[in-house]
Amino acid sequence: MERYLRILGYDLNKIIFDISFQICKFSLNDAKFMAYPPSQVAASSLLLAINIFEWDAYKNHHSKKGFFKNCKVRKGRI
């Protein structure tokens, strides 16, 4: 997981490391994940953690509508 963090440029971001580490730990609870190599579980958990982190950052820096801010509004609805 640390190798993928360096490659993607998130090696200094402790939040992403912690999220991806927790996702890896949760994958140990289900036997279905034993069919995948550890490197694949690490890579997928890291990508998921980055998406969660980036989405949260996006959500906090935009209006309450977020993704739908450019949609036309009719009768108070999106």
GROMACS elastic network, one bead per residue, 0.5 to 0.9 nm:
[ bonds ]
;  ai    aj funct       b0    kb
    1     4     6  0.52275   500
    1     5     6  0.62375   500
    1     6     6  0.87970   500
    1    17     6  0.82898   500
    1    20     6  0.82941   500
    1    21     6  0.82852   500
    1    39     6  0.73811   500
    1    42     6  0.52595   500
    1    43     6  0.65940   500
    1    45     6  0.87316   500
    1    46     6  0.71850   500
    2     6     6  0.63046   500
    2     7     6  0.86738   500
    2    11     6  0.69565   500
    2    17     6  0.81768   500
    3     6     6  0.52160   500
    3     7     6  0.62507   500
    3     8     6  0.87012   500
    3    11     6  0.83934   500
    4     8     6  0.60811   500
    4     9     6  0.83940   500
    4    10     6  0.84687   500
    4    11     6  0.83069   500
    4    42     6  0.82048   500
    4    43     6  0.67026   500
    4    46     6  0.77173   500
    5     8     6  0.53105   500
    5     9     6  0.59995   500
    5    12     6  0.83553   500
    5    13     6  0.87166   500
    5    16     6  0.87493   500
    5    17     6  0.77972   500
    5    46     6  0.76294   500
    6     9     6  0.50650   500
    6    10     6  0.61059   500
    6    12     6  0.84037   500
    7    10     6  0.78477   500
    7    11     6  0.81513   500
    8    11     6  0.77586   500
    9    12     6  0.78068   500
    9    13     6  0.87901   500
   10    13     6  0.53289   500
   10    14     6  0.84099   500
   10    16     6  0.73896   500
   10    17     6  0.82010   500
   10    50     6  0.85746   500
   11    14     6  0.76471   500
   11    16     6  0.86134   500
   11    17     6  0.77440   500
   12    16     6  0.89856   500
   12    17     6  0.86642   500
   13    16     6  0.57273   500
   13    17     6  0.65877   500
   13    18     6  0.89261   500
   14    17     6  0.50042   500
   14    18     6  0.60771   500
   14    19     6  0.86005   500
   15    18     6  0.51421   500
   15    19     6  0.61711   500
   15    20     6  0.85831   500
   15    49     6  0.87392   500
   15    53     6  0.79649   500
   16    19     6  0.51324   500
   16    20     6  0.60455   500
   16    21     6  0.83675   500
   16    46     6  0.74124   500
   16    49     6  0.57123   500
   16    50     6  0.61753   500
   16    52     6  0.86988   500
   16    53     6  0.67911   500
   17    20     6  0.53045   500
   17    21     6  0.59784   500
   17    22     6  0.85926   500
   17    46     6  0.76082   500
   17    49     6  0.79156   500
   18    21     6  0.50752   500
   18    22     6  0.61801   500
   18    23     6  0.86647   500
   18    49     6  0.86266   500
   19    22     6  0.52028   500
   19    23     6  0.62938   500
   19    24     6  0.87175   500
   19    45     6  0.82523   500
   19    46     6  0.79526   500
   19    48     6  0.87305   500
   19    49     6  0.55620   500
   19    50     6  0.85769   500
   19    52     6  0.86884   500
   19    53     6  0.86226   500
   20    23     6  0.50078   500
   20    24     6  0.61799   500
   20    25     6  0.86310   500
   20    42     6  0.75535   500
   20    43     6  0.88968   500
   20    44     6  0.86650   500
   20    45     6  0.50770   500
   20    47     6  0.80538   500
   20    48     6  0.73296   500
   20    49     6  0.51857   500
   20    50     6  0.81936   500
   21    24     6  0.50668   500
   21    25     6  0.62616   500
   21    26     6  0.87065   500
   21    42     6  0.81606   500
   21    45     6  0.76216   500
   21    46     6  0.80528   500
   21    49     6  0.89270   500
   22    25     6  0.50053   500
   22    26     6  0.62021   500
   22    27     6  0.86764   500
   22    45     6  0.86383   500
   23    26     6  0.50532   500
   23    27     6  0.62894   500
   23    28     6  0.89969   500
   23    42     6  0.87110   500
   23    45     6  0.57459   500
   23    46     6  0.83114   500
   23    48     6  0.84767   500
   23    49     6  0.79358   500
   24    27     6  0.51423   500
   24    28     6  0.68746   500
   24    41     6  0.67445   500
   24    42     6  0.64625   500
   24    44     6  0.89724   500
   24    45     6  0.61482   500
   24    46     6  0.87074   500
   25    28     6  0.54221   500
   25    29     6  0.74761   500
   26    29     6  0.55428   500
   26    30     6  0.77597   500
   27    30     6  0.58306   500
   27    31     6  0.82289   500
   27    32     6  0.85623   500
   27    33     6  0.61720   500
   27    34     6  0.85952   500
   27    41     6  0.79046   500
   27    45     6  0.89736   500
   28    31     6  0.70884   500
   28    32     6  0.89911   500
   28    33     6  0.69993   500
   28    34     6  0.77331   500
   29    32     6  0.89972   500
   29    33     6  0.84891   500
   30    33     6  0.60687   500
   30    34     6  0.77915   500
   31    34     6  0.54209   500
   31    35     6  0.78540   500
   32    35     6  0.60618   500
   32    36     6  0.81540   500
   33    36     6  0.56185   500
   33    37     6  0.84566   500
   33    41     6  0.76808   500
   34    37     6  0.73958   500
   34    38     6  0.83932   500
   36    39     6  0.82310   500
   36    40     6  0.64293   500
   36    41     6  0.66786   500
   37    40     6  0.54049   500
   37    41     6  0.65643   500
   37    42     6  0.88015   500
   38    41     6  0.50848   500
   38    42     6  0.60780   500
   38    43     6  0.85628   500
   39    42     6  0.50544   500
   39    43     6  0.60878   500
   39    44     6  0.85802   500
   40    43     6  0.51054   500
   40    44     6  0.60910   500
   40    45     6  0.84402   500
   41    44     6  0.52826   500
   41    45     6  0.60159   500
   41    46     6  0.84608   500
   42    45     6  0.52066   500
   42    46     6  0.60504   500
   42    47     6  0.86509   500
   43    46     6  0.51171   500
   43    47     6  0.62372   500
   43    48     6  0.86174   500
   44    47     6  0.51425   500
   44    48     6  0.61438   500
   44    49     6  0.85642   500
   45    48     6  0.50595   500
   45    49     6  0.60893   500
   45    50     6  0.86293   500
   46    49     6  0.50146   500
   46    50     6  0.61684   500
   46    51     6  0.86091   500
   47    50     6  0.51134   500
   47    51     6  0.62142   500
   47    52     6  0.86313   500
   48    51     6  0.51408   500
   48    52     6  0.61986   500
   48    53     6  0.86028   500
   49    52     6  0.50656   500
   49    53     6  0.60674   500
   49    54     6  0.85180   500
   50    53     6  0.50542   500
   50    54     6  0.59661   500
   50    55     6  0.83547   500
   51    54     6  0.51744   500
   51    55     6  0.58927   500
   51    56     6  0.84198   500
   52    55     6  0.52211   500
   52    56     6  0.61392   500
   52    57     6  0.86391   500
   53    56     6  0.52160   500
   53    57     6  0.62439   500
   53    58     6  0.86452   500
   54    57     6  0.50068   500
   54    58     6  0.60612   500
   54    59     6  0.84913   500
   55    59     6  0.60090   500
   55    60     6  0.85859   500
   56    59     6  0.50369   500
   56    60     6  0.61659   500
   56    61     6  0.87417   500
   57    60     6  0.52623   500
   57    61     6  0.63800   500
   57    62     6  0.89001   500
   58    61     6  0.54152   500
   58    62     6  0.64172   500
   58    66     6  0.78431   500
   58    67     6  0.89490   500
   59    62     6  0.56343   500
   59    63     6  0.76733   500
   59    64     6  0.78738   500
   59    65     6  0.89009   500
   59    66     6  0.59665   500
   59    67     6  0.81795   500
   60    63     6  0.79048   500
   60    64     6  0.86237   500
   60    66     6  0.86478   500
   61    66     6  0.86248   500
   62    65     6  0.77241   500
   62    66     6  0.55368   500
   62    67     6  0.84715   500
   62    69     6  0.86319   500
   63    66     6  0.53022   500
   63    67     6  0.87978   500
   63    69     6  0.72141   500
   64    67     6  0.89102   500
   64    69     6  0.81062   500
   65    68     6  0.53964   500
   65    69     6  0.50597   500
   65    70     6  0.87922   500
   66    69     6  0.55712   500
   66    70     6  0.89544   500
   67    70     6  0.77612   500
   67    71     6  0.88336   500
   68    71     6  0.54178   500
   68    72     6  0.87865   500
   68    78     6  0.75266   500
   69    72     6  0.83609   500
   69    78     6  0.89063   500
   71    78     6  0.64985   500
   72    77     6  0.86380   500
   72    78     6  0.64621   500
   73    76     6  0.60505   500
   73    77     6  0.54922   500
   74    77     6  0.54791   500
   74    78     6  0.66596   500
   75    78     6  0.84756   500
